[in-house]
């Protein structure tokens, strides 16, 4: 029986140098889209390795079947898990994401298993995410995403858009 601390991995996320070029590549070359892009976001709250920080990022989300693709572009040098990844590895696959119905309990369970929390974000829309140093393979981290009905609905809408996407417009 599978451990139910959090749901199955449904997302892979890449830190990219240029979000527009990455969206174009994923859409035109790989047939993934449409992308939903959030430009130059700052978090309402961000704590990295126990210290407040304020990274500015652009994010793009799309589906390929049941897999959510997230693209992250950094716009500054603020400390973050994304900055760490680029410094250590360059651009590429930075994390995998899972929903957690009880993100606080799932975080405690991971801590009890010896997994360190590296960063906690709360978006301006109230979405909470936490990043963990799981070293699933060199550089990859685990992101837990607080599973609210509203957020599940947003991801379901993105998935539905991908099912009818004709490839003509890269982003929504």
Secondary structure, 3 states (H helix, E strand, C coil): CCCCCCCCCCEEEEECCCHHHHHHHHHHCCCCCCEEEEEEEECCEEEECCEECCCEEEEEEEEECCEEEEEEEECCCCCCHHHHHHHHHCCEEEEEEEEECCHHHHHHHHHHCCCCEEEEEECCCCCEEEEECCCCCCCCEEEEEECCHHHHHHHHHHHHHHHHCCCCCCEC
